[in-house]
């Protein structure tokens, strides 16, 4: 059986960090990523491979995906976890903040899917997990921009 390799974004805290540790505990080769490598040093101590990765940067994505393929030959699973919440009344959120919310929460996962899917197809195996939120299904006051980004990732996942 071929070893299983997972690429996880947004591992600096919370769900991403816990996911990296859970995969590592199950014996997977884990590539834990975050924008700031200092934030994931403890994951390296726990046996994960680590890499700096900004999901809004195509060159970063290519570098990390190519590294994994060079070192492991396969990406068995992608966990798109990187993201954040931009809150406030929709009319008060500046357009550059809306654009940045979508760059990270929607276009980042899309970039990563495009980068790994050809390799998964070649292997005829692979899983993509897009971490979302109930906010992608149920909006709330002050969360229009964030909820919109999560609704978009929900729709991309469903499709």
N, C-alpha and C positions, 0 to 999 in steps of 0.2 A: 504494500500500500504506500502510495506517495505521501510524504509529509504534508501537512496542511499549513498554509501560510495565510495570515490575515494582515491587511493594511487598515489601520484605524486612524481617523482624523480627530483632532480636538481632544487629545489625551491629557491636557494639562490639569484637568480636575473632573469631578463629577462622573457622569455616565461614561465618558471616554476613558478615564483612568480605570474605573471599575471594570469596564469591558476588556481593556488590555490585560488586566490581572486575571480575569476569569478565563480568557482564552489561554493565557500562559499556564494557568493551573491545569488546563485540559491537555497540555502538551503541544499546543500549536506554536509555530514560529510567529511571533508577534512583531510587527513593525508599528510602533506607537509613534504618532507624530503630533506636533504642535508648532505654532509659529515660533515660539521661543524654546530652544532645546534645554535651557536651564530648568524649565518647568517640568520636564519629563526625565530628569536625571535619575530619580528614584525608580522609575520603571526600568531603566537600564540595569540598575542594581538588582531588580527582581527578575532579570533574565530576558527582558524585551530588547529588541533592536530599536533604536530611536533615530529619528530624523527630523530636522526642521522642515516644516511644510506650511506654506500659506496657500490655502485653497483658492485664492484669487489670482495666483501666479502660475501661468502655464508652464514656465520653465521649471519651477519648483516641482510641479506635479510630474513632469517628464523625468526629472532627475530622480525622484523617489521611486516612481514606477520602474524605471530602467534599472535602478540599483537592486530592487527586489527581484526582478526577473533575472538579472545577472547573477545574483547571489543564490537564489532559490529555484529559479526556473519556472515558477508558477505563483500566481496569486489566487488562492482558493476562495477568499472572501474579502470583500470591501465593506467596511463599516463607515458610512458617511455620518459622522457625529458632529463635526465642527459647526458651530453656529452661535448665535447670540440673539438677544431680544432688544429691539428698538421700540420704546414705548412713548406714548403721548397721543394727544388728539391728532388725527390724520392731517387736519389743516395746519397744525403747528409743526409738523415734522418737515424739516427742510429736504428738498429733493435730493441733495447729495447724501443725506442719511438714509433715505428710502433706497437709493441706488446701492449703497454699501450693504444694507440689509439683504437685498436680493443677491448681490455679488457673493456674499458668504453663504447664505442659507439655501440658495437655489442654484445659482450658476456654478458655485464651487462643487457641489455634488454632481452636477451635470458634467463638468470638466473631468472629474475623477471617473465617472461611469464611462465616458468616452475613452478614457485612457486605459482602463482595465478590461472592458468588455471584449475587445478583439482577442485578447489573450485567453479569456475564459471560453470564448467560442472555440478557439483553436483546441483547447483542452477538453471541450465538450462537458465542462463542469465549472461551477462557480456560483457564489451567492453574493448578492448585493443587498445590504441592509441600510436603509435611509432612516436615520433617527429623526422622528418628527415630534409632534406634540398634539394633545387634545385640541390645542388652539388652531390646528389645521382643519378641524371639523366644527368647532364651536368658537366663534369670535366673542370678544368682550370689549367693553369701552376702554379706550386708551391703548388697545392692542392691535389696531387695524393694520399697521405696517407689518408687525411680527406675524400676526395671524394670516395675513395674505401670503407671506413667504412660506409659512408652514402649509397652507392650503395648496400652494404650488408644488411643494415637494410631495405632498400626499397624492396629488393628481399624477405627477411624474411616476411615482411608485406604482400606483394603480394601473397605469398604462403599460 
